[in-house]
Amino acid sequence: MSSCPYLKLPFSFDVTRLKHDLALAVQSPWIKHFNTQAYEKDWSCIPLRSVGGSIDHILPIDSAEFQDTVILEQCTYFREVIKHFKCETTSIRLMSLEAGGIIKEHVDAGTSLEDGITRLHIPIQTSPEVIFMIDHQPVHFSAGDTWYLNASCLHGVRNDSQQARIHLMLDCVSNAWLEHVFKQAGWVPRPLPRYPDPSIHDGNVFEIIERLRLAGFPAGLALADELEAIALDSK
C-alpha cells in the first residue's frame, strides 16, 4: 500500500471554462460504467481519449493505442488543460456520478504513480457533499484543482449532493516530470520491498534460506546467499 493514497497537486484551472467545454461534451451520450455491480444509481462517462478514439465504449484494453475522440476535438479548454501535463496519457474521460449515487469501495490494481499509471482528477461540477473514502480517509476533491488518486488503494465515493458530480479524469503515464511535481507537492513514495519476492519477509526469510540450501540447486543457493545478505543487513 502506498504511503500517499491521494495528493493535491499545484495546478488549478478555470471552472467557468471547464463548464463551457463540459456543455459541449455532454451533447454526446453518457456511457454507463461497465461494472454495474460497483455502484448505486448512475455512474457514467464520456470518452475524450480512448482506444482507437472510440466514443461508444470504455472497456479497458491492455497495450492498445489510445487516440483523442471527436468530442475532445471540440473542447478547446480541455485540450489546453491536458497539454499542461508533460506526460503521455492513456484514457481521458468525463466521469459523472448521479446525485445520491455511490461508488462502492474497490481497488484498481496498477493505478499508482509507482505502478506506472498516475490517475488525476479535475473536478468540474462538485460540492462539499461529495466525499471520497480513500484508505478509510474522507476527502473532498475541490473544483478546478488537480487531485491524484492512488486507485490501487481501497477507495469509494458518495455523492450526497443534489446534482451530478462530474470530474475530468486523466490516466497519465508516470515519468520524471510527474515524479518531480509530486515530490514538490509533498508526495511520499511507497517503500521499496526489502526482498525480491513479496511473499518473503523477516518472519520467514531464514526458513526459506534453509530450504533453498537443503535443495542444493545452484540458482537456489545463489538466492539463499542474496536473501541472507539482505536479512543480516537489516539487523
C-alpha positions as CSV (number, residue, x, y, z in Angstrom):
1,M,0.0,0.0,0.0
2,S,1.3,3.5,-0.8
3,S,2.0,5.9,2.0
4,C,0.4,8.6,-0.2
5,P,-3.1,7.5,-1.2
6,Y,-4.1,10.9,-2.5
7,L,-2.4,14.3,-3.2
8,K,-3.4,17.8,-4.2
9,L,-1.2,19.0,-7.0
10,P,-0.3,22.7,-7.5
11,F,-2.4,23.1,-10.7
12,S,-5.8,24.9,-10.7
13,F,-8.0,25.5,-13.7
14,D,-10.8,27.9,-14.6
15,V,-14.1,26.3,-13.6
16,T,-16.1,28.5,-15.8
17,R,-14.1,27.5,-18.9
18,L,-14.2,23.8,-17.8
19,K,-18.0,24.0,-17.6
20,H,-18.2,25.6,-21.0
21,D,-16.4,22.6,-22.5
22,L,-18.5,20.3,-20.4
23,A,-21.6,21.8,-22.0
24,L,-20.1,20.9,-25.5
25,A,-19.1,17.4,-24.5
26,V,-22.5,16.4,-23.0
27,Q,-24.1,16.8,-26.4
28,S,-22.7,13.3,-26.8
29,P,-24.4,10.5,-24.8
30,W,-23.1,9.3,-21.5
31,I,-22.0,5.7,-21.3
32,K,-22.8,3.7,-18.2
33,H,-19.8,2.2,-16.4
34,F,-19.4,-1.4,-17.5
35,N,-19.1,-2.8,-13.9
36,T,-22.7,-2.3,-12.8
37,Q,-22.2,-4.2,-9.5
38,A,-19.7,-1.5,-8.4
39,Y,-22.1,1.4,-7.9
40,E,-25.6,2.5,-7.0
41,K,-27.7,4.9,-9.1
42,D,-25.8,6.1,-12.2
43,W,-22.1,6.2,-12.8
44,S,-21.3,7.2,-16.4
45,C,-18.6,8.5,-18.7
46,I,-17.9,10.4,-21.9
47,P,-14.6,9.3,-23.5
48,L,-12.3,12.1,-24.5
49,R,-9.3,9.9,-25.3
50,S,-10.0,6.2,-25.7
51,V,-8.9,3.0,-27.5
52,G,-8.9,3.9,-31.2
53,G,-10.6,7.2,-30.4
54,S,-13.9,5.4,-30.0
55,I,-16.8,7.3,-28.4
56,D,-19.1,4.3,-27.8
57,H,-17.2,2.1,-25.4
58,I,-14.9,2.4,-22.4
59,L,-13.7,-1.2,-21.9
60,P,-10.1,-1.3,-20.8
61,I,-7.7,-3.0,-23.3
62,D,-4.1,-3.5,-22.4
63,S,-1.4,-2.5,-24.9
64,A,-3.9,-0.8,-27.1
65,E,-3.4,2.5,-28.9
66,F,-5.3,5.4,-27.4
67,Q,-6.4,8.4,-29.5
68,D,-8.3,11.6,-29.0
69,T,-12.0,11.4,-29.7
70,V,-14.0,13.8,-31.9
71,I,-15.6,15.0,-28.7
72,L,-12.2,16.3,-27.4
73,E,-11.5,18.0,-30.7
74,Q,-14.5,20.3,-30.0
75,C,-13.3,21.2,-26.4
76,T,-10.5,23.8,-26.7
77,Y,-10.0,24.3,-23.0
78,F,-10.0,20.6,-22.1
79,R,-7.2,20.2,-24.7
80,E,-5.3,23.2,-23.1
81,V,-5.7,21.6,-19.7
82,I,-4.4,18.2,-20.9
83,K,-1.3,19.8,-22.6
84,H,-0.4,21.3,-19.2
85,F,0.7,17.8,-18.1
86,K,4.1,17.0,-19.6
87,C,3.5,13.3,-19.9
88,E,1.7,10.7,-22.2
89,T,-1.9,9.8,-21.4
90,T,-3.9,6.7,-22.0
91,S,-7.6,7.1,-21.1
92,I,-9.1,10.5,-20.6
93,R,-12.8,10.8,-19.8
94,L,-15.5,12.8,-18.1
95,M,-16.9,10.8,-15.1
96,S,-20.4,11.6,-13.7
97,L,-21.8,10.2,-10.5
98,E,-25.6,10.9,-10.2
99,A,-27.0,12.9,-7.2
100,G,-27.3,10.4,-4.4
101,G,-25.0,7.9,-6.2
102,I,-22.5,5.7,-4.5
103,I,-19.3,4.1,-6.0
104,K,-18.6,1.1,-3.8
105,E,-15.2,0.8,-2.2
106,H,-12.8,-1.1,-4.5
107,V,-9.2,-1.3,-5.8
108,D,-7.9,-0.7,-9.3
109,A,-4.7,-2.6,-9.4
110,G,-1.7,-1.0,-11.1
111,T,-3.0,2.6,-11.0
112,S,-0.5,4.5,-8.9
113,L,2.5,6.7,-9.8
114,E,4.8,3.9,-8.7
115,D,3.0,1.3,-10.9
116,G,3.2,3.5,-14.0
117,I,-0.3,4.9,-14.4
118,T,-1.0,8.1,-12.5
119,R,-4.7,8.9,-12.2
120,L,-5.6,12.6,-11.9
121,H,-9.0,14.1,-11.2
122,I,-10.0,17.7,-12.0
123,P,-13.5,18.3,-10.6
124,I,-15.7,20.4,-12.8
125,Q,-19.1,20.1,-11.0
126,T,-19.0,19.1,-7.4
127,S,-19.8,20.2,-3.8
128,P,-18.5,19.5,-0.3
129,E,-21.2,16.8,0.0
130,V,-19.2,14.7,-2.5
131,I,-16.8,12.6,-0.4
132,F,-14.2,10.1,-1.4
133,M,-13.2,7.4,1.1
134,I,-9.5,6.6,0.4
135,D,-7.9,4.0,2.7
136,H,-10.8,4.9,5.1
137,Q,-9.9,8.6,5.0
138,P,-12.7,11.0,4.0
139,V,-11.6,13.5,1.3
140,H,-13.3,16.1,-0.8
141,F,-11.8,16.9,-4.2
142,S,-12.3,20.7,-4.7
143,A,-13.5,22.1,-8.1
144,G,-10.9,23.2,-10.6
145,D,-8.0,21.8,-8.6
146,T,-5.9,18.8,-9.6
147,W,-6.0,15.7,-7.4
148,Y,-4.1,12.5,-7.5
149,L,-5.9,9.4,-6.5
150,N,-3.8,6.3,-5.9
151,A,-6.6,4.0,-7.2
152,S,-4.6,0.9,-6.2
153,C,-5.7,1.8,-2.6
154,L,-9.2,1.0,-1.3
155,H,-11.5,3.8,-2.4
156,G,-15.1,4.7,-3.0
157,V,-17.3,7.8,-3.4
158,R,-20.6,9.1,-2.1
159,N,-22.5,11.9,-3.8
160,D,-24.9,13.3,-1.1
161,S,-25.5,16.5,-3.1
162,Q,-28.5,17.4,-5.3
163,Q,-26.6,17.4,-8.6
164,A,-24.3,15.1,-10.5
165,R,-20.7,15.1,-9.6
166,I,-18.6,15.4,-12.8
167,H,-14.8,15.1,-13.0
168,L,-12.3,15.3,-15.8
169,M,-10.1,12.2,-15.2
170,L,-6.7,11.7,-16.8
171,D,-4.7,8.4,-16.7
172,C,-1.2,9.6,-17.2
173,V,1.9,7.5,-17.9
174,S,4.3,8.1,-15.0
175,N,7.5,9.9,-15.9
176,A,10.3,12.0,-14.4
177,W,8.3,15.3,-14.8
178,L,5.3,13.9,-12.9
179,E,7.6,12.5,-10.2
180,H,9.2,15.9,-9.8
181,V,5.8,17.6,-9.5
182,F,4.7,15.1,-6.9
183,K,7.8,15.5,-4.8
184,Q,7.4,19.3,-4.9
185,A,3.8,18.7,-3.6
186,G,4.9,16.5,-0.7
187,W,4.4,13.1,-2.2
188,V,5.8,10.2,-0.1
189,P,6.7,7.2,-2.3
190,R,5.8,3.7,-1.4
191,P,8.8,2.0,0.3
192,L,10.6,-0.4,-1.9
193,P,10.2,-4.1,-0.9
194,R,13.2,-5.4,1.1
195,Y,13.2,-8.8,-0.5
196,P,12.9,-9.7,-4.2
197,D,9.6,-11.7,-3.7
198,P,6.6,-10.1,-1.9
199,S,5.9,-13.4,-0.1
200,I,9.3,-13.2,1.7
201,H,9.5,-11.2,4.9
202,D,11.6,-11.0,8.0
203,G,9.4,-13.6,9.7
204,N,10.1,-16.4,7.2
205,V,13.3,-15.5,5.4
206,F,15.6,-17.8,7.4
207,E,13.3,-20.7,6.9
208,I,13.3,-20.1,3.2
209,I,17.1,-19.8,3.2
210,E,17.4,-23.1,4.9
211,R,15.1,-24.8,2.4
212,L,17.0,-23.4,-0.6
213,R,20.3,-24.6,0.8
214,L,18.9,-28.1,1.6
215,A,17.7,-28.4,-2.0
216,G,21.2,-27.6,-3.2
217,F,20.4,-26.2,-6.7
218,P,22.9,-23.6,-7.8
219,A,20.2,-20.9,-8.5
220,G,18.7,-21.6,-5.1
221,L,22.0,-21.4,-3.3
222,A,22.7,-18.0,-5.0
223,L,19.2,-16.8,-3.9
224,A,19.8,-18.0,-0.4
225,D,23.1,-16.0,-0.2
226,E,21.3,-12.9,-1.6
227,L,18.4,-13.3,1.0
228,E,20.9,-13.9,3.9
229,A,22.8,-10.7,2.9
230,I,19.6,-8.7,2.9
231,A,18.3,-10.2,6.2
232,L,21.6,-9.7,8.0
233,D,22.0,-6.1,6.7
234,S,18.6,-5.2,8.2
235,K,19.6,-6.4,11.7
